[in-house]
Each structure stands twice: as C-alpha cells, then as structure tokens.
Amino acid sequence: MIVCVCKSVSDRTIRSAIADGVDSFDELQFELGVASCCGKCEESVRDVMLQSGVCASRCGVEHHSQAVPLTFYERKAA
C-alpha cells in the first residue's frame, strides 16, 4: 500500500528500510523523503513504524483519545 503519495513510498519500502537499520522518523524522512512535501503521510508512516516495533524507541507516536488538529503551511518558491 502506498503510504506517501508525493514520493511513491509504500509500507513495504518503509519496513525494508527499518529492517536495514533505520530506526527513527527523521532517518526515514531523510532516506525515503516521506512527509517532506505535503506532510499528510506522517501519521501513517509513524503507524508503520509502530507496527514494525520501532516505536518503543524513537517513532514519536503519541496516542490521543481525541483528534489532534493539523496545521498545513503553504511553501512558497524562492
């Protein structure tokens, strides 16, 4: 399943990167480019990390009983 549409990154690719030693969200973002364009996939990427057992250390997922509001900022060309 495609997790990051902007960079065409699947959950399999994320799991493969984790198996190869990537163990933080920042590393996944650097290596695969996830959540670096629109950012809408960040929660899904962190969920895949959680399912892969990385969350106990550094995925940064916080479980909330209520929806957390998201703010999107428009990026302007230089």
C-alpha positions as protocol buffer text, in pm:
chain_id: "A"
residue {
  index: 1
  type: MET
  ca { x: 0 y: 0 z: 0 }
}
residue {
  index: 2
  type: ILE
  ca { x: 132 y: 345 z: -87 }
}
residue {
  index: 3
  type: VAL
  ca { x: 183 y: 547 z: 231 }
}
residue {
  index: 4
  type: CYS
  ca { x: 344 y: 859 z: 85 }
}
residue {
  index: 5
  type: VAL
  ca { x: 179 y: 956 z: -242 }
}
residue {
  index: 6
  type: CYS
  ca { x: 412 y: 1252 z: -306 }
}
residue {
  index: 7
  type: LYS
  ca { x: 724 y: 1031 z: -305 }
}
residue {
  index: 8
  type: SER
  ca { x: 554 y: 699 z: -402 }
}
residue {
  index: 9
  type: VAL
  ca { x: 674 y: 522 z: -87 }
}
residue {
  index: 10
  type: SER
  ca { x: 497 y: 204 z: 19 }
}
residue {
  index: 11
  type: ASP
  ca { x: 467 y: 42 z: 358 }
}
residue {
  index: 12
  type: ARG
  ca { x: 692 y: -237 z: 226 }
}
residue {
  index: 13
  type: THR
  ca { x: 964 y: 15 z: 145 }
}
residue {
  index: 14
  type: ILE
  ca { x: 936 y: 162 z: 494 }
}
residue {
  index: 15
  type: ARG
  ca { x: 951 y: -185 z: 654 }
}
residue {
  index: 16
  type: SER
  ca { x: 1253 y: -270 z: 440 }
}
residue {
  index: 17
  type: ALA
  ca { x: 1432 y: 47 z: 550 }
}
residue {
  index: 18
  type: ILE
  ca { x: 1356 y: -38 z: 913 }
}
residue {
  index: 19
  type: ALA
  ca { x: 1491 y: -391 z: 861 }
}
residue {
  index: 20
  type: ASP
  ca { x: 1808 y: -233 z: 716 }
}
residue {
  index: 21
  type: GLY
  ca { x: 1861 y: -36 z: 1038 }
}
residue {
  index: 22
  type: VAL
  ca { x: 1667 y: 288 z: 1002 }
}
residue {
  index: 23
  type: ASP
  ca { x: 1521 y: 340 z: 1347 }
}
residue {
  index: 24
  type: SER
  ca { x: 1386 y: 692 z: 1368 }
}
residue {
  index: 25
  type: PHE
  ca { x: 1131 y: 903 z: 1184 }
}
residue {
  index: 26
  type: ASP
  ca { x: 1397 y: 1160 z: 1095 }
}
residue {
  index: 27
  type: GLU
  ca { x: 1610 y: 892 z: 930 }
}
residue {
  index: 28
  type: LEU
  ca { x: 1311 y: 762 z: 731 }
}
residue {
  index: 29
  type: GLN
  ca { x: 1233 y: 1115 z: 623 }
}
residue {
  index: 30
  type: PHE
  ca { x: 1593 y: 1168 z: 511 }
}
residue {
  index: 31
  type: GLU
  ca { x: 1634 y: 831 z: 337 }
}
residue {
  index: 32
  type: LEU
  ca { x: 1292 y: 799 z: 172 }
}
residue {
  index: 33
  type: GLY
  ca { x: 1161 y: 1155 z: 160 }
}
residue {
  index: 34
  type: VAL
  ca { x: 839 y: 1067 z: 343 }
}
residue {
  index: 35
  type: ALA
  ca { x: 643 y: 1358 z: 493 }
}
residue {
  index: 36
  type: SER
  ca { x: 873 y: 1608 z: 323 }
}
residue {
  index: 37
  type: CYS
  ca { x: 625 y: 1750 z: 70 }
}
residue {
  index: 38
  type: CYS
  ca { x: 268 y: 1786 z: 192 }
}
residue {
  index: 39
  type: GLY
  ca { x: 316 y: 1605 z: 525 }
}
residue {
  index: 40
  type: LYS
  ca { x: -18 y: 1424 z: 515 }
}
residue {
  index: 41
  type: CYS
  ca { x: 151 y: 1082 z: 541 }
}
residue {
  index: 42
  type: GLU
  ca { x: 341 y: 1147 z: 864 }
}
residue {
  index: 43
  type: GLU
  ca { x: 88 y: 974 z: 1091 }
}
residue {
  index: 44
  type: SER
  ca { x: 69 y: 673 z: 858 }
}
residue {
  index: 45
  type: VAL
  ca { x: 449 y: 646 z: 845 }
}
residue {
  index: 46
  type: ARG
  ca { x: 464 y: 655 z: 1223 }
}
residue {
  index: 47
  type: ASP
  ca { x: 193 y: 387 z: 1238 }
}
residue {
  index: 48
  type: VAL
  ca { x: 402 y: 160 z: 1013 }
}
residue {
  index: 49
  type: MET
  ca { x: 696 y: 224 z: 1247 }
}
residue {
  index: 50
  type: LEU
  ca { x: 477 y: 130 z: 1542 }
}
residue {
  index: 51
  type: GLN
  ca { x: 367 y: -192 z: 1371 }
}
residue {
  index: 52
  type: SER
  ca { x: 731 y: -272 z: 1294 }
}
residue {
  index: 53
  type: GLY
  ca { x: 833 y: -247 z: 1659 }
}
residue {
  index: 54
  type: VAL
  ca { x: 1042 y: 68 z: 1625 }
}
residue {
  index: 55
  type: CYS
  ca { x: 805 y: 283 z: 1826 }
}
residue {
  index: 56
  type: ALA
  ca { x: 931 y: 165 z: 2161 }
}
residue {
  index: 57
  type: SER
  ca { x: 1243 y: 365 z: 2092 }
}
residue {
  index: 58
  type: ARG
  ca { x: 1201 y: 667 z: 1866 }
}
residue {
  index: 59
  type: CYS
  ca { x: 900 y: 693 z: 1635 }
}
residue {
  index: 60
  type: GLY
  ca { x: 742 y: 973 z: 1838 }
}
residue {
  index: 61
  type: VAL
  ca { x: 384 y: 848 z: 1819 }
}
residue {
  index: 62
  type: GLU
  ca { x: 157 y: 978 z: 2088 }
}
residue {
  index: 63
  type: HIS
  ca { x: -185 y: 821 z: 2114 }
}
residue {
  index: 64
  type: HIS
  ca { x: -462 y: 1072 z: 2171 }
}
residue {
  index: 65
  type: SER
  ca { x: -819 y: 998 z: 2261 }
}
residue {
  index: 66
  type: GLN
  ca { x: -932 y: 1300 z: 2059 }
}
residue {
  index: 67
  type: ALA
  ca { x: -828 y: 1407 z: 1712 }
}
residue {
  index: 68
  type: VAL
  ca { x: -522 y: 1630 z: 1707 }
}
residue {
  index: 69
  type: PRO
  ca { x: -570 y: 1934 z: 1483 }
}
residue {
  index: 70
  type: LEU
  ca { x: -321 y: 1961 z: 1198 }
}
residue {
  index: 71
  type: THR
  ca { x: -194 y: 2284 z: 1052 }
}
residue {
  index: 72
  type: PHE
  ca { x: -65 y: 2289 z: 694 }
}
residue {
  index: 73
  type: TYR
  ca { x: 158 y: 2568 z: 574 }
}
residue {
  index: 74
  type: GLU
  ca { x: 197 y: 2669 z: 214 }
}
residue {
  index: 75
  type: ARG
  ca { x: 551 y: 2652 z: 87 }
}
residue {
  index: 76
  type: LYS
  ca { x: 644 y: 2936 z: -147 }
}
residue {
  index: 77
  type: ALA
  ca { x: 913 y: 2921 z: -411 }
}
residue {
  index: 78
  type: ALA
  ca { x: 1221 y: 3132 z: -351 }
}
